[in-house]
Amino acid sequence: MMVYARAREAVLRRLAEIDPPPSEEAIARQLAKLEDAITELEYGRDG
């Protein structure tokens, strides 16, 4: 969905603004948390 794509872009944009930049692992963790939240919204906790 477009709203989730925008949320992903927003997270990446915010992370890119951090100085010093976060590690690739930290970025991956943040994106995984977002994906978990999206799944919970779409399918509930049992997603």
Number of C-alpha atoms within 10 A of each C-alpha: 5 7 8 12 10 11 15 15 13 12 15 15 11 9 17 13 10 9 7 8 11 13 10 9 9 12 16 13 12 16 17 12 12 16 15 14 14 15 14 13 11 10 10 10 10 6 10
